[in-house]
Amino acid sequence: MNVALISIGDELLNGQTINTNATWLGEKLSELGVSVKIGLTIKDCKEEIESALDFVFDNVDLVILTGGLGPTKDDITKKVLAEYFKTELLLNQEVLENVKSYFKKWNKELLEVNIQQAYLPKDARILPNKRGTASGKWYEKEGAIVISLPGVPHEMKGIMEEYGFPLLQERIKEQKQISRTLNFQGIGETYIAERINDLLLSLEQKKVKYAFLPAPGLVRLRFDTQNESILKELERTINIIKERLDAYFFGEGKISLEKVVFDLLQENHKTVSTIESCTSGAIATALTKIPGVSNYFKGTIIAYSNEIKEKQVGVRKELLIKKGAVSEEVVDAMAKKGREIFNTDYCIATTGILGPGDSDGVKEGTVWISIASKDNIIKKCFHFGSGRNRNREIAVLTALNLLRKVLS
């Protein structure tokens, strides 16, 4: 199933609003094994909407439009689509009651323009909006599906999660689409491709599609096929890929790296703490997203300054002066002291220069990560490049992956 995303709104074109809807939809559709083939951002006007629909209908099976639905006069998508699909707008009593309830709940005056929200196309399937008054619509034409959604992000996401995606999953199952996603940390997509190029070529010849989905510090590799006869071969190939890239592979599907680490801590009955400088508590934040982690994660100290490294963690002042805060000796001392402070099996320590720019002779993107246990300490210096927030994201994932390898 190929998809076109059409984002409607002048505010998206003039830079007043960032188009987070398209990013979110692209990510979620990829998880379903659906490929976004076309992305368009257009003005909120009749001619542009009709022209965009004419263009994408020849190229995709599913069109998702966001924006242009609402009570104001410039929200015209509903009327344009009704004309485009040659249907009429009728008052939907159920939706009208929902609109009235919404305004009553928030103690707001119900205006005539709000009542107009309950006029919906006769021949479309209505996707209820529990967070606002603009309903989603599901049209079908010549074998293609068109979903129209409000542009308000939390309303759009609610409609898709509760109604849109479940309906799409039914259609995908009918097409017998088979998808597998492998997750990697610490290796780029070009390096992955180089190591498994022979396997990718073999799968391609058997009509298995693949796609690399990179993000800061992560790469997801997705396989899609409708050929059930090669499932056993696909499974064998995936197992070979896991073996070749064992140091980087951390799980399949939607699983997060922090969840993998949590599962390993639980399985091994181990505890962990963190002493964080450049990551400023982000590793602890990632771990504490997981319910039940309090049994295995004991705490953190954000030792951003040398003063805190010395007075709260116990790193010797002489060491900080002689070696510098961003050094192997200091990160090791932080990890060892942290394990003692929190009385944990492991302690992760980080120190580095995230940027922008170099500092004290240390290049931007340089990060030392150390993990101390009772009998051992592993450490490594990384060079992540430029971009402060990007470097922090990658450092967190890298630290978690190091702990995963220690626990595995």
N, C-alpha and C positions, 0 to 999 in steps of 0.2 A: 504494500500500500504506500503510494507516494502522496505527499502532503504539500499544500501551499498555505503559508501563513500570510494573511493580509491584515496589516495594522492600519486602522483608519484614525486620522486626527491631525489637524494642522499643528498642534502643539508638539507632536512627535517629529515633524519635519523642521520646525524652527528652533528645536533644541530646548524648549521649555520643559519637556518631560522626557525622561529616559525610557526607552521601550523595553521594560523588564518583562512584559507579557510574552513577547516573542522568545526571549531567552528561556523563560520558564516552560513554555509550551514545547519548545524544541527539545529541552532536556527530558521532559516527561514522555514525549512521543518516542524519543530514542529508546527509553526504557521499555516501551511496549514493542520495540522492534519495528517501528514505523519510521520511514525516511522522509525528512523535510527536504523537498526538492527546490522549492521556490519561496522566497521571502520578499514581500512588497510592503512599502509604507506609502500611503497615499493620502491625498487631501479628502476632507469630509464633504464631498460633493457628488451628485448623482452620476455625472459623466465618468468620473474617475473610478467609482465603485463598479459601474457596469463594464467599463473597459478592462479593469483588472480581472473581473470574473470571466469575461470572454477569453482573455489571454490564458488564464490558468486551467480552464476547463479542458483544454486539449492535452494537458500535460500531467494531470494528477487525478487521484481517486477521491481525495478528501481536501476540502477547503475550510479553513478556520479563519473567520473574521473577528477581530476585536475592535471595539470602539464604535462610536456613532449611535449608541442606544441610550436613550435617556429622555427626560421630560422637556429639554430645551429645544428651541426651534432649529438649532444647528445639528441636532442629532437626527439624521435622516435615514440611517441604514435600514431600519425596519420597513419604511415606506418603499425605498428603492428595491429591496429584496422582494417585497410583495408584488411589485410590478414586474420584476425580472422573472419571477416564477409564475407569473400570471395567476395570482390568487388574490383574495380580498381580505381586508382586516375586519375582524368581527370582535365584539365585546366578549371576553372570556370571564365568566362570572367567578370561577375559582380564583383566577389571578386577581380580579378586582377585589375580592375579599382579602386576599393576601396583602394587596396594596393598602387597603383600609386598615388592616391590623398593624402593618408596619408603621403607619403614621400615628395610630393610636398609641402604640407601644412607646414611641419616642415623643409623644405629646406634641405633635406638629400638625399644623393646619393642612388639610387635604385640599389641593387646588385642582382645577379642571385639567391642567397639563399633567398632573399626576394620574388622574383617572385614565388619560389617554394611554398610559402604560399598559392598561389591561386590554387594549385593542391589539389583537394578535392575528397573524396569518392563518387562515382557515386550513390550509393544506400542509402546515408545518407541525412537527412534534415540538411541544413546549418543554423546555428544560427549566424547572423552577429555580428562582433566585431567592434563597433564604436570608440573604444579607443586604438586599436592596429591592428596587421595584422593577428593574429592567430584566425581563425574562430572557433566557437563551432560547434559540430556535434551531431546529434540526430539519433541514430540507434534503430532499433527494431528487436528483435530476439526471436522467440518462446514465444511471449506474453510479453516479458520483454523489458524495455526501457534502453538504455545506452546513457548517455550524456557525451561527452568529452569536457573539457574546458581548456583554458590556466591557468597556475598557478599564473600569475600576479594578485594580489587580485582585483584591481579596474577594470581590464578587465573581470575577471570571474564574479564579482558582476554585472557589466553592462549587460553582456550577459544573466545572469539568471533573472535579474529584468525585462528586456525588452522583452525577448523571452522565456526563460526556464520556469519560474514560471507560466506565463499565459498559456502556453501549458499544464503544469502539472495540473493546476487548472481545465482545460477542462476535463482531464482524471479523476480527482477526482470527478467532478460533474457527470460524466458518471457512476461512481461506487456508486453514491448517498451516499458518505461519509458525515456524520453529525458530526461536531466538536463544542465543547463549551469549553472555557477557562476561569477560575475564577482566579482572582489575589488577593493575600494576602500580607500584610506587618505586621511584628512584631510577627510572630508565625512560628515555624519550621514545617517541613512536618510531623514529627512523632506526634507532638501535634495535627495537623489537622487530621491526620489519626485516632488518638485515639478518637477524638470527633465525627467523622462521620463514624466510622467503620461499623456500621449497615447499613448505606445508601450505602456505597461502596460495601458491600457484596450483597445487593439487586440488585444493578445495574449490578454487575459482573455476577450474575445468569441469567440476561437478555441479556447477550452478549454485554454489554457496557464496552469498555476498558477505563481505566483511567491511567494517569501518572502524577507523581509529578515532576515539573521542578524547582528545587531550584536555587537561585542565592543569593549573599550577600544581606541580608535584605528583600528578596522577595521570595515568593513561588507561582508558577503558577500551577494550577490543571486543566488538560485537560481531557475531556471526548470525546470518539470517538465511533460511532456506524453506522451501515448500516441498522439498524432495524427501519424503519419509524413508525412502529406500536406502539413504546413505547415513542414517542416524548413527549406526554403529561405527562407521568410519569416522564421522564427525567427532564422536566421543573419543575414539582412539587418538585422533589428531589433537584434540584439546588436551588430553593427558600428556602427550609428548611436549606440547607447548608449555604446560605447567612444569614439566621436568627441566626443560631447557632454561626456563626463566624462573626457577624456584626461588632465587634470592629476592625477586621483585614481585612475584605473584602473591596476592593476599586474600583472594576470595572471588566468588562468582556472584553475579546479579547485582542487587542494590545494596549489598552489605557495605558498611563503612569500615575504615581501618580501625577507628576507635572501638567499634563493636567486636572486631576480630580480636583486638588486644584484650578487651574485657572478657571475652569467652575464654581466652588462654589463661588469664589471671584466675578466673573461676575454676577452670579445669585443673590447674596446677596448685591451687590454694596459695597463691602468692599475693603480696601487697606491694604497692608502689607509691612513691611520692615524687615531687618535682621541686627543683630549685631553678628558677627561670630568670634569666637576665633579658636577652634580646627578644625572647618570645613572650615576655611579660604576662605570664599566666595562661597563655593560649593553649598549651598542652593540657593543663588542668581543666580548662574550660571544655576542651574536646572530650576528655574522658568523662567528665561529670554530666555530659548529655545523656549518658546511658543509665537507665533506671537500675538500681541495685548495686551501682559501682561503689557506694560508700563502704561496702564490706571489703573492698580491695584497694581503693584509693584513699590515702590518709590525709593528704594536705599538700600545700605548696607555700613557698616563700618567693615573692617576686623581688629578687635581689638586683634591681636595675642599676643602682649606684654602687661604687666601690665601698662606700661607707656601710651600706647594708650587707654587702658581701662579707665585710670584715666583722661588723658588730653583731649581726643577726645570724649569719651562717657560720662564721668562725674561720674564714679564709685569712691567713696571716697577711698583715699589711706589707711586710717585706716581700712576700711573694707577688702581691699585686703590683708593687713598685718595680720589682726586678723583671718580671715576666710580662706584665701587662694584663689587663682584665680579659682580653681575648687571646687566650693561650691554652695549650694542652694542660699545663700544670694547674692553672686556676680552675678550669672546668672539672678536672679530676678531683680537686679539693672540694669543690662545690658538691659534686655527686657523693663523695664519701661522707662529708659532714651532714648532708641532707638525709642520708640513710640512717645516720646515728640520731639525728634530731627527731625524725618521725618513726624510728624503729620499724622500718619496712624492709622487705626482701630486696627491693630495688629502688634506686633513686635516679631519675633522669635530670641532668643539668645541661643548661644551654648558655652560651655567651657568644656574642658576635657583633658585627656591624651591619645593620640592615640597610643603611643609606638614608637619604641620598649622599653620595660621596664617600671618600675614604676618611679614616680617622686614626690618628696616632700611628700612621704608617701601615695600617691594616686596610686592605681593599674592601670596598663595598660588596656585600653579599657573602663575606667570610663568616662562617658559623662553626663553632666547636660544639659537639654534642658528646656527652659522656653518660654511661649507665654503670652505676656501681652496684655490685652485689657483695655478699659476705666474703667471698673468696676470689672475686675477679672484678676487673673493670675494663670495659671496652669504650673506646673513644675514637672519634674521627673528625677531621676537619673538612668542611664542605665549602664550595664556592658557587653560590646560587646565582650570581649575576646582579643585575640592577632591578630596582623596584622594591620599595620598603615593604608594602603590604604583601606583595607577591612573595618576597623572601621569607616573611614571617609564616605565611601559609605553608610554604614548602618545608621550612624548618620543623614545623609541628608534625607534618606528615612523615618526614624523615626520621624524627625522634621516635614516633610511634612504630614505624616499620623496624627500626633497630630493636626496640623492645620486643616486637613480634618475633623477630629472628632469635632473640635470646630465649624467649619462652617456648619456641617451637621445638 
